[in-house]
Amino acid sequence: MHVGNYLGLARGSEQRLVDALTKVAEHHGDEPDISETCQLLASWSRKHIEHLKPLVEKYGEDKSPEPANLETALFHGPRTGSLALMRDLHDVWLLTQQVQLCWTVLEQAAQGLRDDELERVCQECGKETKRQTAFFLTRIKQAAPQALIAAS
């Protein structure tokens, strides 16, 4: 059984998302909604990590370097300005997609295992991750015209 592989991937990905959201909140605190919203969304991911603990005790966990590698590939230090905000939002959106896919895969495993607890956690956390993704997509759409068209 390889459920522990995806539990490790989910936990690592959620932790990288917390790290990224915290950095984006710090780097773009002058944006009216970014700092507070990123802090709120990071608290959701922290809660998701807590929800994973009993599942890791039950199924084990294979720690994966993939989430750290993804974060390193995406974020390249503090960036400033409208294009920097756009790139940071883009990168965070990509991380939320990674997390969402982990929840989807684990939910499918939960159904195969008939594990109601695992399925409940996947549905709850997956729902919040979809909300994280939706926020960033909306914010990207809002930021894109100024970031890409306006003179720097």
MDAnalysis code that builds the backbone (N, CA, C; Angstrom):
import MDAnalysis as mda
import numpy as np

u = mda.Universe.empty(456, n_residues=152, atom_resindex=np.repeat(np.arange(152), 3), trajectory=True)
u.add_TopologyAttr("name", ["N", "CA", "C"] * 152)
u.add_TopologyAttr("resid", np.arange(1, 153))
u.add_TopologyAttr("resname", ["MET", "HIS", "VAL", "GLY", "ASN", "TYR", "LEU", "GLY", "LEU", "ALA", "ARG", "GLY", "SER", "GLU", "GLN", "ARG", "LEU", "VAL", "ASP", "ALA", "LEU", "THR", "LYS", "VAL", "ALA", "GLU", "HIS", "HIS", "GLY", "ASP", "GLU", "PRO", "ASP", "ILE", "SER", "GLU", "THR", "CYS", "GLN", "LEU", "LEU", "ALA", "SER", "TRP", "SER", "ARG", "LYS", "HIS", "ILE", "GLU", "HIS", "LEU", "LYS", "PRO", "LEU", "VAL", "GLU", "LYS", "TYR", "GLY", "GLU", "ASP", "LYS", "SER", "PRO", "GLU", "PRO", "ALA", "ASN", "LEU", "GLU", "THR", "ALA", "LEU", "PHE", "HIS", "GLY", "PRO", "ARG", "THR", "GLY", "SER", "LEU", "ALA", "LEU", "MET", "ARG", "ASP", "LEU", "HIS", "ASP", "VAL", "TRP", "LEU", "LEU", "THR", "GLN", "GLN", "VAL", "GLN", "LEU", "CYS", "TRP", "THR", "VAL", "LEU", "GLU", "GLN", "ALA", "ALA", "GLN", "GLY", "LEU", "ARG", "ASP", "ASP", "GLU", "LEU", "GLU", "ARG", "VAL", "CYS", "GLN", "GLU", "CYS", "GLY", "LYS", "GLU", "THR", "LYS", "ARG", "GLN", "THR", "ALA", "PHE", "PHE", "LEU", "THR", "ARG", "ILE", "LYS", "GLN", "ALA", "ALA", "PRO", "GLN", "ALA", "LEU", "ILE", "ALA", "ALA", "SER"])
u.atoms.positions = np.array([
    [0.846, -1.177, 0.000],
    [0.000, 0.000, 0.000],
    [0.896, 1.246, 0.000],
    [0.468, 2.249, -0.787],
    [1.276, 3.464, -0.960],
    [0.570, 4.723, -0.478],
    [-0.409, 4.574, 0.399],
    [-1.129, 5.738, 0.924],
    [-0.150, 6.667, 1.640],
    [0.819, 6.104, 2.349],
    [1.811, 6.907, 3.059],
    [2.615, 7.805, 2.145],
    [2.794, 7.379, 0.899],
    [3.504, 8.205, -0.076],
    [2.749, 9.510, -0.299],
    [1.437, 9.393, -0.526],
    [0.652, 10.599, -0.790],
    [0.349, 11.398, 0.474],
    [0.312, 10.752, 1.620],
    [0.175, 11.512, 2.864],
    [1.410, 12.391, 3.069],
    [2.579, 11.843, 2.787],
    [3.812, 12.628, 2.885],
    [3.843, 13.757, 1.873],
    [3.388, 13.459, 0.662],
    [3.348, 14.481, -0.384],
    [2.350, 15.584, -0.013],
    [1.200, 15.192, 0.528],
    [0.195, 16.185, 0.937],
    [0.714, 17.049, 2.073],
    [1.310, 16.412, 3.077],
    [1.799, 17.175, 4.229],
    [2.927, 18.122, 3.807],
    [3.860, 17.624, 3.020],
    [4.948, 18.478, 2.552],
    [4.451, 19.620, 1.684],
    [3.477, 19.328, 0.837],
    [2.932, 20.361, -0.046],
    [2.165, 21.417, 0.745],
    [1.388, 20.985, 1.725],
    [0.681, 21.943, 2.579],
    [1.679, 22.827, 3.332],
    [2.775, 22.234, 3.828],
    [3.767, 23.024, 4.560],
    [4.433, 24.040, 3.638],
    [4.736, 23.646, 2.415],
    [5.336, 24.575, 1.455],
    [4.353, 25.689, 1.111],
    [3.066, 25.348, 1.060],
    [2.052, 26.369, 0.800],
    [1.991, 27.360, 1.958],
    [2.063, 26.868, 3.190],
    [2.107, 27.764, 4.362],
    [3.303, 28.707, 4.242],
    [4.466, 28.152, 3.924],
    [5.683, 28.962, 3.798],
    [5.523, 30.030, 2.716],
    [4.987, 29.614, 1.567],
    [4.821, 30.542, 0.447],
    [3.816, 31.637, 0.782],
    [2.697, 31.262, 1.385],
    [1.687, 32.256, 1.747],
    [2.236, 33.263, 2.751],
    [3.030, 32.788, 3.680],
    [3.637, 33.672, 4.674],
    [4.590, 34.663, 4.002],
    [5.403, 34.162, 3.081],
    [6.347, 35.047, 2.364],
    [5.612, 36.066, 1.507],
    [4.601, 35.626, 0.782],
    [3.845, 36.548, -0.070],
    [3.162, 37.615, 0.789],
    [2.619, 37.229, 1.926],
    [1.995, 38.203, 2.838],
    [3.012, 39.256, 3.280],
    [4.222, 38.809, 3.588],
    [5.272, 39.736, 4.026],
    [5.739, 40.642, 2.888],
    [5.925, 40.076, 1.707],
    [6.497, 40.828, 0.584],
    [5.506, 41.793, -0.061],
    [4.225, 41.540, 0.109],
    [3.224, 42.383, -0.553],
    [2.225, 42.943, 0.451],
    [2.725, 43.317, 1.602],
    [1.879, 43.866, 2.651],
    [1.219, 45.179, 2.275],
    [1.756, 45.860, 1.251],
    [1.162, 47.120, 0.817],
    [-0.095, 46.915, -0.029],
    [-0.327, 45.693, -0.478],
    [-1.559, 45.375, -1.202],
    [-2.669, 45.184, -0.167],
    [-3.802, 45.843, -0.356],
    [-4.829, 45.856, 0.689],
    [-5.314, 44.485, 1.141],
    [-5.439, 43.544, 0.258],
    [-6.029, 42.254, 0.630],
    [-5.024, 41.123, 0.761],
    [-3.839, 41.291, 0.260],
    [-2.894, 40.174, 0.158],
    [-2.417, 39.697, 1.522],
    [-1.957, 40.594, 2.355],
    [-1.377, 40.178, 3.629],
    [-2.391, 39.424, 4.495],
    [-3.547, 40.024, 4.713],
    [-4.538, 39.391, 5.582],
    [-5.068, 38.090, 4.994],
    [-5.346, 38.090, 3.707],
    [-5.895, 36.883, 3.086],
    [-4.873, 35.758, 3.077],
    [-3.631, 36.066, 2.764],
    [-2.593, 35.027, 2.772],
    [-2.411, 34.447, 4.166],
    [-2.479, 35.292, 5.183],
    [-2.368, 34.788, 6.549],
    [-3.542, 33.875, 6.895],
    [-4.748, 34.249, 6.468],
    [-5.918, 33.405, 6.708],
    [-5.766, 32.067, 5.983],
    [-5.385, 32.112, 4.727],
    [-5.252, 30.878, 3.943],
    [-4.125, 29.994, 4.474],
    [-3.079, 30.592, 5.000],
    [-2.002, 29.817, 5.626],
    [-2.520, 29.105, 6.872],
    [-3.426, 29.757, 7.617],
    [-3.986, 29.105, 8.811],
    [-4.812, 27.886, 8.408],
    [-5.473, 27.947, 7.263],
    [-6.219, 26.782, 6.782],
    [-5.261, 25.630, 6.496],
    [-4.156, 25.931, 5.833],
    [-3.190, 24.872, 5.506],
    [-2.540, 24.303, 6.760],
    [-2.299, 25.134, 7.752],
    [-1.780, 24.626, 9.031],
    [-2.775, 23.638, 9.646],
    [-4.057, 23.974, 9.577],
    [-5.106, 23.092, 10.092],
    [-5.117, 21.781, 9.297],
    [-4.919, 21.860, 7.996],
    [-4.877, 20.653, 7.160],
    [-3.743, 19.735, 7.603],
    [-2.605, 20.322, 7.924],
    [-1.458, 19.544, 8.393],
    [-1.816, 18.816, 9.688],
    [-2.536, 19.500, 10.569],
    [-2.975, 18.862, 11.818],
    [-3.924, 17.699, 11.540],
    [-4.817, 17.876, 10.580],
    [-5.756, 16.805, 10.220],
    [-5.035, 15.571, 9.672],
    [-3.864, 15.772, 9.109],
    [-3.109, 14.648, 8.544],
    [-2.434, 13.782, 9.608],
    [-2.174, 14.342, 10.772],
    [-1.406, 13.609, 11.791],
    [-1.997, 12.244, 12.141],
    [-3.291, 12.117, 12.458],
    [-3.810, 10.779, 12.777],
    [-3.775, 9.833, 11.575],
    [-3.872, 10.374, 10.399],
    [-3.820, 9.534, 9.197],
    [-2.409, 9.020, 8.959],
    [-1.428, 9.859, 9.262],
    [-0.026, 9.435, 9.155],
    [0.259, 8.348, 10.188],
    [-0.315, 8.484, 11.387],
    [-0.142, 7.430, 12.401],
    [-0.748, 6.112, 11.928],
    [-1.835, 6.188, 11.212],
    [-2.530, 5.000, 10.744],
    [-1.838, 4.354, 9.545],
    [-1.402, 5.160, 8.572],
    [-0.885, 4.627, 7.309],
    [0.620, 4.815, 7.108],
    [1.239, 5.612, 7.974],
    [2.651, 5.919, 7.777],
    [2.800, 7.104, 6.830],
    [4.041, 7.476, 6.597],
    [4.321, 8.634, 5.758],
    [5.676, 8.455, 5.093],
    [5.701, 8.644, 3.793],
    [6.956, 8.699, 3.060],
    [7.246, 10.165, 2.799],
    [8.282, 10.676, 3.430],
    [8.630, 12.079, 3.224],
    [9.233, 12.233, 1.836],
    [8.748, 13.221, 1.129],
    [9.146, 13.435, -0.257],
    [9.868, 14.766, -0.404],
    [10.934, 14.801, -1.198],
    [11.598, 16.079, -1.472],
    [10.856, 16.901, -2.526],
    [9.848, 16.312, -3.162],
    [9.160, 16.989, -4.260],
    [8.549, 18.334, -3.884],
    [7.836, 18.458, -2.743],
    [7.277, 19.776, -2.413],
    [8.347, 20.861, -2.259],
    [9.455, 20.544, -1.629],
    [10.534, 21.529, -1.480],
    [11.131, 21.874, -2.844],
    [11.274, 20.871, -3.689],
    [11.802, 21.119, -5.029],
    [10.874, 22.033, -5.824],
    [9.565, 21.812, -5.682],
    [8.589, 22.645, -6.382],
    [8.649, 24.080, -5.883],
    [8.701, 24.253, -4.573],
    [8.778, 25.606, -4.016],
    [10.043, 26.318, -4.496],
    [11.161, 25.619, -4.512],
    [12.424, 26.196, -4.967],
    [12.349, 26.588, -6.441],
    [11.699, 25.744, -7.234],
    [11.565, 26.034, -8.667],
    [10.675, 27.247, -8.923],
    [9.697, 27.462, -8.062],
    [8.739, 28.536, -8.292],
    [9.199, 29.884, -7.754],
    [9.586, 29.952, -6.503],
    [9.873, 31.227, -5.861],
    [11.361, 31.541, -5.930],
    [11.646, 32.771, -6.351],
    [13.037, 33.174, -6.534],
    [13.366, 34.411, -5.707],
    [13.081, 34.347, -4.429],
    [13.409, 35.446, -3.530],
    [12.360, 36.536, -3.565],
    [12.518, 37.527, -2.697],
    [11.546, 38.616, -2.628],
    [11.482, 39.376, -3.953],
    [10.265, 39.637, -4.386],
    [10.045, 40.410, -5.606],
    [9.138, 41.573, -5.239],
    [9.317, 42.695, -5.914],
    [8.487, 43.861, -5.626],
    [7.880, 44.390, -6.919],
    [6.824, 45.138, -6.762],
    [6.158, 45.745, -7.901],
    [4.985, 44.914, -8.391],
    [4.261, 45.459, -9.368],
    [3.038, 44.808, -9.830],
    [3.314, 43.497, -10.561],
    [4.384, 43.440, -11.350],
    [4.712, 42.183, -12.030],
    [5.169, 41.138, -11.007],
    [5.869, 41.569, -9.989],
    [6.303, 40.653, -8.929],
    [5.099, 40.060, -8.202],
    [4.115, 40.888, -7.909],
    [2.895, 40.388, -7.281],
    [2.233, 39.364, -8.186],
    [2.151, 39.677, -9.459],
    [1.546, 38.758, -10.422],
    [2.274, 37.410, -10.422],
    [3.585, 37.435, -10.439],
    [4.381, 36.198, -10.458],
    [4.207, 35.427, -9.144],
    [4.173, 36.125, -8.022],
    [3.979, 35.446, -6.739],
    [2.593, 34.814, -6.646],
    [1.572, 35.518, -7.119],
    [0.223, 34.953, -7.142],
    [0.175, 33.711, -8.032],
    [0.835, 33.797, -9.171],
    [0.909, 32.665, -10.102],
    [1.559, 31.464, -9.423],
    [2.668, 31.694, -8.756],
    [3.386, 30.609, -8.084],
    [2.562, 29.984, -6.953],
    [1.875, 30.827, -6.172],
    [1.048, 30.295, -5.092],
    [-0.112, 29.489, -5.684],
    [-0.695, 29.976, -6.770],
    [-1.774, 29.227, -7.420],
    [-1.282, 27.840, -7.839],
    [-0.076, 27.771, -8.387],
    [0.481, 26.472, -8.777],
    [0.645, 25.557, -7.565],
    [1.095, 26.091, -6.453],
    [1.217, 25.283, -5.229],
    [-0.148, 24.784, -4.750],
    [-1.173, 25.627, -4.852],
    [-2.499, 25.172, -4.436],
    [-2.985, 24.032, -5.333],
    [-2.595, 24.050, -6.597],
    [-2.970, 22.967, -7.504],
    [-2.303, 21.657, -7.088],
    [-1.055, 21.738, -6.665],
    [-0.331, 20.568, -6.160],
    [-1.062, 19.979, -4.956],
    [-1.436, 20.844, -4.034],
    [-2.132, 20.392, -2.834],
    [-3.486, 19.789, -3.200],
    [-4.217, 20.452, -4.093],
    [-5.536, 19.961, -4.482],
    [-5.449, 18.569, -5.101],
    [-4.455, 18.352, -5.910],
    [-4.296, 17.036, -6.538],
    [-3.993, 15.964, -5.489],
    [-3.205, 16.313, -4.492],
    [-2.941, 15.357, -3.395],
    [-4.236, 14.968, -2.702],
    [-5.094, 15.947, -2.398],
    [-6.364, 15.638, -1.737],
    [-7.258, 14.775, -2.619],
    [-7.241, 15.038, -3.913],
    [-8.059, 14.250, -4.839],
    [-7.595, 12.798, -4.882],
    [-6.295, 12.597, -4.988],
    [-5.740, 11.237, -5.037],
    [-6.026, 10.497, -3.736],
    [-5.819, 11.168, -2.614],
    [-6.077, 10.540, -1.318],
    [-7.564, 10.231, -1.122],
    [-8.435, 11.085, -1.626],
    [-9.867, 10.808, -1.511],
    [-10.236, 9.550, -2.305],
    [-9.633, 9.386, -3.463],
    [-9.896, 8.179, -4.250],
    [-9.413, 6.933, -3.496],
    [-8.254, 7.047, -2.855],
    [-7.747, 5.927, -2.057],
    [-8.687, 5.640, -0.883],
    [-9.181, 6.696, -0.249],
    [-10.096, 6.528, 0.886],
    [-11.347, 5.776, 0.465],
    [-11.852, 6.090, -0.711],
    [-13.040, 5.392, -1.197],
    [-12.729, 3.922, -1.455],
    [-11.556, 3.643, -2.026],
    [-11.159, 2.265, -2.263],
    [-10.957, 1.486, -0.980],
    [-10.454, 2.173, 0.036],
    [-10.217, 1.542, 1.344],
    [-11.465, 1.534, 2.227],
    [-12.464, 2.254, 1.825],
    [-13.677, 2.443, 2.635],
    [-13.314, 3.041, 4.002],
    [-12.411, 4.027, 3.947],
    [-11.942, 4.713, 5.153],
    [-12.685, 6.046, 5.257],
    [-13.716, 6.060, 6.085],
    [-14.558, 7.249, 6.211],
    [-13.794, 8.450, 6.765],
    [-12.882, 8.218, 7.703],
    [-12.122, 9.328, 8.291],
    [-11.227, 9.977, 7.235],
    [-10.494, 9.149, 6.491],
    [-9.622, 9.680, 5.438],
    [-10.451, 10.426, 4.392],
    [-11.576, 9.864, 4.017],
    [-12.421, 10.517, 3.013],
    [-12.948, 11.857, 3.524],
    [-13.383, 11.899, 4.776],
    [-13.889, 13.148, 5.363],
    [-12.816, 14.229, 5.378],
    [-11.606, 13.858, 5.798],
    [-10.503, 14.821, 5.839],
    [-10.197, 15.329, 4.433],
    [-10.149, 14.440, 3.472],
    [-9.855, 14.833, 2.089],
    [-10.921, 15.772, 1.541],
    [-12.169, 15.490, 1.840],
    [-13.248, 16.347, 1.343],
    [-13.210, 17.724, 1.996],
    [-13.008, 17.739, 3.309],
    [-12.965, 19.015, 4.032],
    [-11.772, 19.861, 3.601],
    [-10.610, 19.256, 3.591],
    [-9.396, 20.001, 3.226],
    [-9.399, 20.347, 1.743],
    [-9.894, 19.433, 0.927],
    [-9.975, 19.696, -0.505],
    [-10.897, 20.861, -0.815],
    [-11.988, 20.965, -0.082],
    [-12.931, 22.069, -0.274],
    [-12.260, 23.404, 0.047],
    [-11.523, 23.448, 1.145],
    [-10.826, 24.697, 1.502],
    [-9.709, 25.004, 0.510],
    [-9.040, 23.985, 0.025],
    [-7.983, 24.214, -0.961],
    [-8.572, 24.775, -2.257],
    [-9.749, 24.313, -2.634],
    [-10.419, 24.881, -3.819],
    [-10.716, 26.358, -3.607],
    [-11.079, 26.730, -2.401],
    [-11.326, 28.144, -2.096],
    [-10.031, 28.950, -2.170],
    [-8.914, 28.357, -1.705],
    [-7.620, 29.027, -1.828],
    [-7.308, 29.269, -3.306],
    [-7.471, 28.224, -4.100],
    [-7.199, 28.311, -5.536],
    [-8.073, 29.378, -6.186],
    [-9.348, 29.387, -5.851],
    [-10.280, 30.349, -6.438],
    [-9.874, 31.785, -6.089],
    [-9.455, 32.011, -4.846],
    [-9.024, 33.355, -4.469],
    [-7.860, 33.797, -5.345],
    [-6.860, 32.936, -5.494],
    [-5.680, 33.340, -6.261],
    [-5.990, 33.530, -7.740],
    [-6.849, 32.719, -8.299],
    [-7.224, 32.904, -9.696],
    [-7.950, 34.233, -9.883],
    [-8.858, 34.550, -8.978],
    [-9.567, 35.831, -9.051],
    [-8.600, 36.992, -8.913],
    [-7.679, 36.879, -7.969],
    [-6.705, 37.960, -7.725],
    [-5.735, 38.113, -8.896],
    [-5.382, 37.001, -9.550],
    [-4.530, 37.052, -10.742],
    [-5.254, 37.802, -11.850],
    [-6.514, 37.487, -12.052],
    [-7.298, 38.169, -13.087],
    [-7.383, 39.662, -12.808],
    [-7.470, 40.027, -11.557],
    [-7.533, 41.439, -11.185],
    [-6.189, 42.134, -11.417],
    [-5.099, 41.452, -11.099],
    [-3.769, 42.066, -11.172],
    [-3.179, 42.063, -12.580],
    [-3.599, 41.150, -13.422],
    [-2.967, 40.962, -14.735],
    [-2.942, 42.212, -15.612],
    [-4.046, 42.918, -15.785],
    [-3.975, 44.072, -16.686],
    [-2.927, 45.109, -16.280],
    [-2.911, 45.467, -15.024],
    [-1.937, 46.461, -14.585],
    [-0.521, 45.917, -14.671],
    [-0.341, 44.668, -14.254],
    [1.005, 44.092, -14.226],
    [1.592, 43.940, -15.634],
    [0.771, 43.615, -16.599],
    [1.285, 43.293, -17.925],
    [1.193, 44.444, -18.922],
    [0.294, 45.389, -18.677],
    [0.101, 46.463, -19.643],
    [0.676, 47.789, -19.197],
    [0.523, 48.111, -17.942],
    [0.985, 49.404, -17.428],
    [2.498, 49.491, -17.488],
    [2.987, 50.673, -17.761],
    [4.446, 50.896, -17.799],
    [5.031, 50.726, -16.419],
    [6.236, 50.143, -16.354],
    [6.859, 49.950, -15.047],
    [7.607, 51.167, -14.594],
])
